[in-house]
Amino acid sequence: MEFRWRYQDAQGRDVAGPDVAFAGQTEAEEWFSAQWRDLLDAGVEQVTLLRAESEVYGPMSLHPAG
């Protein structure tokens, strides 16, 4: 099973983002940790982690809590 990210705007509509697949959840999360600021700058407001087509978790806001 591969993992990938779904990228969305603040209203939950899908937006374009890097089409990257990962062999494991840890690899996907490490990539996201390094990329989230660039994603936010590109207009992504929230992400959901997918395993195949099933949601693992999310949507998760890219904005700091506060």
Backbone as XML, in Angstrom:
<?xml version="1.0"?>
<chain id="A" units="angstrom">
  <residue number="1" name="MET">
    <atom name="N" x="0.830" y="-1.180" z="0.000"/>
    <atom name="CA" x="0.000" y="0.000" z="0.000"/>
    <atom name="C" x="0.875" y="1.244" z="0.000"/>
  </residue>
  <residue number="2" name="GLU">
    <atom name="N" x="0.494" y="2.219" z="-0.769"/>
    <atom name="CA" x="1.252" y="3.459" z="-0.767"/>
    <atom name="C" x="0.479" y="4.554" z="-0.041"/>
  </residue>
  <residue number="3" name="PHE">
    <atom name="N" x="1.239" y="5.502" z="0.463"/>
    <atom name="CA" x="0.673" y="6.644" z="1.159"/>
    <atom name="C" x="0.882" y="7.880" z="0.305"/>
  </residue>
  <residue number="4" name="ARG">
    <atom name="N" x="-0.065" y="8.806" z="0.391"/>
    <atom name="CA" x="0.061" y="10.082" z="-0.313"/>
    <atom name="C" x="-0.774" y="11.111" z="0.430"/>
  </residue>
  <residue number="5" name="TRP">
    <atom name="N" x="-0.565" y="12.353" z="0.075"/>
    <atom name="CA" x="-1.281" y="13.456" z="0.704"/>
    <atom name="C" x="-2.345" y="13.997" z="-0.228"/>
  </residue>
  <residue number="6" name="ARG">
    <atom name="N" x="-3.495" y="14.348" z="0.345"/>
    <atom name="CA" x="-4.540" y="15.090" z="-0.378"/>
    <atom name="C" x="-4.411" y="16.542" z="0.090"/>
  </residue>
  <residue number="7" name="TYR">
    <atom name="N" x="-4.373" y="17.470" z="-0.849"/>
    <atom name="CA" x="-4.192" y="18.879" z="-0.555"/>
    <atom name="C" x="-5.516" y="19.596" z="-0.766"/>
  </residue>
  <residue number="8" name="GLN">
    <atom name="N" x="-5.859" y="20.485" z="0.181"/>
    <atom name="CA" x="-7.135" y="21.186" z="0.087"/>
    <atom name="C" x="-6.995" y="22.643" z="0.504"/>
  </residue>
  <residue number="9" name="ASP">
    <atom name="N" x="-7.985" y="23.442" z="0.060"/>
    <atom name="CA" x="-8.046" y="24.829" z="0.509"/>
    <atom name="C" x="-8.820" y="24.885" z="1.829"/>
  </residue>
  <residue number="10" name="ALA">
    <atom name="N" x="-9.063" y="26.076" z="2.341"/>
    <atom name="CA" x="-9.715" y="26.237" z="3.643"/>
    <atom name="C" x="-11.159" y="25.739" z="3.637"/>
  </residue>
  <residue number="11" name="GLN">
    <atom name="N" x="-11.781" y="25.674" z="2.461"/>
    <atom name="CA" x="-13.155" y="25.188" z="2.350"/>
    <atom name="C" x="-13.237" y="23.680" z="2.096"/>
  </residue>
  <residue number="12" name="GLY">
    <atom name="N" x="-12.097" y="23.018" z="2.055"/>
    <atom name="CA" x="-12.082" y="21.578" z="1.842"/>
    <atom name="C" x="-12.111" y="21.147" z="0.393"/>
  </residue>
  <residue number="13" name="ARG">
    <atom name="N" x="-11.895" y="22.094" z="-0.516"/>
    <atom name="CA" x="-11.832" y="21.749" z="-1.949"/>
    <atom name="C" x="-10.424" y="21.302" z="-2.294"/>
  </residue>
  <residue number="14" name="ASP">
    <atom name="N" x="-10.329" y="20.270" z="-3.098"/>
    <atom name="CA" x="-9.023" y="19.774" z="-3.519"/>
    <atom name="C" x="-8.285" y="20.839" z="-4.331"/>
  </residue>
  <residue number="15" name="VAL">
    <atom name="N" x="-6.989" y="20.965" z="-4.062"/>
    <atom name="CA" x="-6.119" y="21.866" z="-4.815"/>
    <atom name="C" x="-4.897" y="21.078" z="-5.266"/>
  </residue>
  <residue number="16" name="ALA">
    <atom name="N" x="-4.196" y="21.624" z="-6.243"/>
    <atom name="CA" x="-3.014" y="20.948" z="-6.759"/>
    <atom name="C" x="-1.888" y="20.972" z="-5.736"/>
  </residue>
  <residue number="17" name="GLY">
    <atom name="N" x="-1.128" y="19.901" z="-5.731"/>
    <atom name="CA" x="0.047" y="19.799" z="-4.876"/>
    <atom name="C" x="0.966" y="18.739" z="-5.450"/>
  </residue>
  <residue number="18" name="PRO">
    <atom name="N" x="2.127" y="18.564" z="-4.848"/>
    <atom name="CA" x="3.082" y="17.577" z="-5.357"/>
    <atom name="C" x="2.473" y="16.169" z="-5.387"/>
  </residue>
  <residue number="19" name="ASP">
    <atom name="N" x="2.612" y="15.507" z="-6.510"/>
    <atom name="CA" x="2.102" y="14.143" z="-6.669"/>
    <atom name="C" x="3.212" y="13.176" z="-6.264"/>
  </residue>
  <residue number="20" name="VAL">
    <atom name="N" x="3.316" y="12.954" z="-4.964"/>
    <atom name="CA" x="4.387" y="12.131" z="-4.414"/>
    <atom name="C" x="3.768" y="10.967" z="-3.649"/>
  </residue>
  <residue number="21" name="ALA">
    <atom name="N" x="4.257" y="9.747" z="-3.886"/>
    <atom name="CA" x="3.785" y="8.559" z="-3.173"/>
    <atom name="C" x="4.911" y="8.030" z="-2.300"/>
  </residue>
  <residue number="22" name="PHE">
    <atom name="N" x="4.530" y="7.454" z="-1.176"/>
    <atom name="CA" x="5.494" y="6.964" z="-0.193"/>
    <atom name="C" x="5.186" y="5.521" z="0.162"/>
  </residue>
  <residue number="23" name="ALA">
    <atom name="N" x="6.231" y="4.758" z="0.462"/>
    <atom name="CA" x="6.065" y="3.349" z="0.801"/>
    <atom name="C" x="5.477" y="3.162" z="2.201"/>
  </residue>
  <residue number="24" name="GLY">
    <atom name="N" x="5.716" y="4.140" z="3.080"/>
    <atom name="CA" x="5.240" y="3.998" z="4.454"/>
    <atom name="C" x="4.750" y="5.306" z="5.031"/>
  </residue>
  <residue number="25" name="GLN">
    <atom name="N" x="3.994" y="5.221" z="6.113"/>
    <atom name="CA" x="3.442" y="6.401" z="6.756"/>
    <atom name="C" x="4.544" y="7.302" z="7.313"/>
  </residue>
  <residue number="26" name="THR">
    <atom name="N" x="5.551" y="6.721" z="7.925"/>
    <atom name="CA" x="6.641" y="7.519" z="8.499"/>
    <atom name="C" x="7.338" y="8.335" z="7.421"/>
  </residue>
  <residue number="27" name="GLU">
    <atom name="N" x="7.592" y="7.729" z="6.277"/>
    <atom name="CA" x="8.231" y="8.437" z="5.162"/>
    <atom name="C" x="7.367" y="9.614" z="4.704"/>
  </residue>
  <residue number="28" name="ALA">
    <atom name="N" x="6.055" y="9.396" z="4.600"/>
    <atom name="CA" x="5.136" y="10.462" z="4.192"/>
    <atom name="C" x="5.141" y="11.598" z="5.204"/>
  </residue>
  <residue number="29" name="GLU">
    <atom name="N" x="5.131" y="11.274" z="6.480"/>
    <atom name="CA" x="5.112" y="12.293" z="7.523"/>
    <atom name="C" x="6.429" y="13.070" z="7.589"/>
  </residue>
  <residue number="30" name="GLU">
    <atom name="N" x="7.541" y="12.403" z="7.378"/>
    <atom name="CA" x="8.827" y="13.094" z="7.355"/>
    <atom name="C" x="8.900" y="14.072" z="6.183"/>
  </residue>
  <residue number="31" name="TRP">
    <atom name="N" x="8.412" y="13.650" z="5.028"/>
    <atom name="CA" x="8.384" y="14.529" z="3.867"/>
    <atom name="C" x="7.516" y="15.747" z="4.166"/>
  </residue>
  <residue number="32" name="PHE">
    <atom name="N" x="6.333" y="15.512" z="4.734"/>
    <atom name="CA" x="5.424" y="16.608" z="5.046"/>
    <atom name="C" x="6.060" y="17.586" z="6.032"/>
  </residue>
  <residue number="33" name="SER">
    <atom name="N" x="6.746" y="17.069" z="7.035"/>
    <atom name="CA" x="7.401" y="17.929" z="8.031"/>
    <atom name="C" x="8.386" y="18.886" z="7.387"/>
  </residue>
  <residue number="34" name="ALA">
    <atom name="N" x="9.030" y="18.442" z="6.320"/>
    <atom name="CA" x="10.005" y="19.278" z="5.627"/>
    <atom name="C" x="9.358" y="20.217" z="4.602"/>
  </residue>
  <residue number="35" name="GLN">
    <atom name="N" x="8.125" y="19.921" z="4.192"/>
    <atom name="CA" x="7.507" y="20.647" z="3.077"/>
    <atom name="C" x="6.321" y="21.528" z="3.451"/>
  </residue>
  <residue number="36" name="TRP">
    <atom name="N" x="5.791" y="21.439" z="4.671"/>
    <atom name="CA" x="4.508" y="22.080" z="4.952"/>
    <atom name="C" x="4.525" y="23.586" z="4.723"/>
  </residue>
  <residue number="37" name="ARG">
    <atom name="N" x="5.631" y="24.262" z="4.999"/>
    <atom name="CA" x="5.678" y="25.719" z="4.782"/>
    <atom name="C" x="5.569" y="26.057" z="3.296"/>
  </residue>
  <residue number="38" name="ASP">
    <atom name="N" x="6.252" y="25.284" z="2.471"/>
    <atom name="CA" x="6.159" y="25.505" z="1.023"/>
    <atom name="C" x="4.750" y="25.231" z="0.515"/>
  </residue>
  <residue number="39" name="LEU">
    <atom name="N" x="4.108" y="24.208" z="1.063"/>
    <atom name="CA" x="2.730" y="23.905" z="0.670"/>
    <atom name="C" x="1.806" y="25.058" z="1.044"/>
  </residue>
  <residue number="40" name="LEU">
    <atom name="N" x="1.961" y="25.583" z="2.244"/>
    <atom name="CA" x="1.141" y="26.709" z="2.698"/>
    <atom name="C" x="1.364" y="27.917" z="1.791"/>
  </residue>
  <residue number="41" name="ASP">
    <atom name="N" x="2.618" y="28.194" z="1.453"/>
    <atom name="CA" x="2.933" y="29.307" z="0.548"/>
    <atom name="C" x="2.316" y="29.111" z="-0.830"/>
  </residue>
  <residue number="42" name="ALA">
    <atom name="N" x="2.106" y="27.853" z="-1.227"/>
    <atom name="CA" x="1.533" y="27.542" z="-2.539"/>
    <atom name="C" x="-0.001" y="27.531" z="-2.526"/>
  </residue>
  <residue number="43" name="GLY">
    <atom name="N" x="-0.601" y="27.819" z="-1.363"/>
    <atom name="CA" x="-2.067" y="27.894" z="-1.306"/>
    <atom name="C" x="-2.755" y="26.705" z="-0.692"/>
  </residue>
  <residue number="44" name="VAL">
    <atom name="N" x="-1.997" y="25.717" z="-0.232"/>
    <atom name="CA" x="-2.595" y="24.566" z="0.456"/>
    <atom name="C" x="-2.895" y="25.001" z="1.883"/>
  </residue>
  <residue number="45" name="GLU">
    <atom name="N" x="-4.123" y="24.771" z="2.336"/>
    <atom name="CA" x="-4.532" y="25.168" z="3.683"/>
    <atom name="C" x="-4.628" y="23.974" z="4.639"/>
  </residue>
  <residue number="46" name="GLN">
    <atom name="N" x="-4.902" y="22.800" z="4.092"/>
    <atom name="CA" x="-5.033" y="21.608" z="4.925"/>
    <atom name="C" x="-4.696" y="20.371" z="4.107"/>
  </residue>
  <residue number="47" name="VAL">
    <atom name="N" x="-4.312" y="19.311" z="4.815"/>
    <atom name="CA" x="-3.944" y="18.055" z="4.152"/>
    <atom name="C" x="-4.596" y="16.880" z="4.861"/>
  </residue>
  <residue number="48" name="THR">
    <atom name="N" x="-4.754" y="15.799" z="4.108"/>
    <atom name="CA" x="-5.228" y="14.529" z="4.641"/>
    <atom name="C" x="-4.273" y="13.451" z="4.155"/>
  </residue>
  <residue number="49" name="LEU">
    <atom name="N" x="-3.845" y="12.590" z="5.063"/>
    <atom name="CA" x="-2.982" y="11.479" z="4.682"/>
    <atom name="C" x="-3.850" y="10.312" z="4.225"/>
  </residue>
  <residue number="50" name="LEU">
    <atom name="N" x="-3.521" y="9.779" z="3.052"/>
    <atom name="CA" x="-4.256" y="8.655" z="2.480"/>
    <atom name="C" x="-3.370" y="7.428" z="2.402"/>
  </residue>
  <residue number="51" name="ARG">
    <atom name="N" x="-3.964" y="6.288" z="2.658"/>
    <atom name="CA" x="-3.326" y="4.985" z="2.409"/>
    <atom name="C" x="-4.165" y="4.327" z="1.341"/>
  </residue>
  <residue number="52" name="ALA">
    <atom name="N" x="-3.609" y="4.200" z="0.171"/>
    <atom name="CA" x="-4.374" y="3.869" z="-1.028"/>
    <atom name="C" x="-5.439" y="4.964" z="-1.139"/>
  </residue>
  <residue number="53" name="GLU">
    <atom name="N" x="-6.722" y="4.645" z="-1.056"/>
    <atom name="CA" x="-7.769" y="5.665" z="-1.120"/>
    <atom name="C" x="-8.440" y="5.884" z="0.227"/>
  </residue>
  <residue number="54" name="SER">
    <atom name="N" x="-7.974" y="5.211" z="1.274"/>
    <atom name="CA" x="-8.565" y="5.348" z="2.605"/>
    <atom name="C" x="-7.863" y="6.448" z="3.387"/>
  </residue>
  <residue number="55" name="GLU">
    <atom name="N" x="-8.655" y="7.240" z="4.119"/>
    <atom name="CA" x="-8.086" y="8.292" z="4.940"/>
    <atom name="C" x="-7.457" y="7.703" z="6.192"/>
  </residue>
  <residue number="56" name="VAL">
    <atom name="N" x="-6.201" y="8.054" z="6.454"/>
    <atom name="CA" x="-5.516" y="7.658" z="7.685"/>
    <atom name="C" x="-5.857" y="8.688" z="8.755"/>
  </residue>
  <residue number="57" name="TYR">
    <atom name="N" x="-5.678" y="9.975" z="8.439"/>
    <atom name="CA" x="-6.111" y="11.055" z="9.304"/>
    <atom name="C" x="-6.194" y="12.349" z="8.513"/>
  </residue>
  <residue number="58" name="GLY">
    <atom name="N" x="-6.897" y="13.298" z="9.084"/>
    <atom name="CA" x="-7.066" y="14.603" z="8.462"/>
    <atom name="C" x="-8.533" y="14.892" z="8.268"/>
  </residue>
  <residue number="59" name="PRO">
    <atom name="N" x="-8.847" y="16.056" z="7.803"/>
    <atom name="CA" x="-7.901" y="17.078" z="7.359"/>
    <atom name="C" x="-7.185" y="17.739" z="8.535"/>
  </residue>
  <residue number="60" name="MET">
    <atom name="N" x="-5.953" y="18.126" z="8.264"/>
    <atom name="CA" x="-5.091" y="18.748" z="9.253"/>
    <atom name="C" x="-4.673" y="20.123" z="8.703"/>
  </residue>
  <residue number="61" name="SER">
    <atom name="N" x="-4.973" y="21.168" z="9.453"/>
    <atom name="CA" x="-4.635" y="22.529" z="9.036"/>
    <atom name="C" x="-3.127" y="22.723" z="8.997"/>
  </residue>
  <residue number="62" name="LEU">
    <atom name="N" x="-2.660" y="23.519" z="8.045"/>
    <atom name="CA" x="-1.255" y="23.879" z="7.979"/>
    <atom name="C" x="-0.941" y="25.123" z="8.792"/>
  </residue>
  <residue number="63" name="HIS">
    <atom name="N" x="-1.984" y="25.761" z="9.345"/>
    <atom name="CA" x="-1.799" y="26.951" z="10.151"/>
    <atom name="C" x="-1.556" y="26.565" z="11.605"/>
  </residue>
  <residue number="64" name="PRO">
    <atom name="N" x="-0.651" y="27.267" z="12.286"/>
    <atom name="CA" x="-0.409" y="26.988" z="13.694"/>
    <atom name="C" x="-1.680" y="27.196" z="14.514"/>
  </residue>
  <residue number="65" name="ALA">
    <atom name="N" x="-1.871" y="26.371" z="15.528"/>
    <atom name="CA" x="-3.009" y="26.530" z="16.432"/>
    <atom name="C" x="-2.853" y="27.825" z="17.201"/>
  </residue>
  <residue number="66" name="GLY">
    <atom name="N" x="-3.950" y="28.474" z="17.473"/>
    <atom name="CA" x="-3.828" y="29.701" z="18.249"/>
    <atom name="C" x="-4.981" y="30.522" z="18.040"/>
  </residue>
</chain>
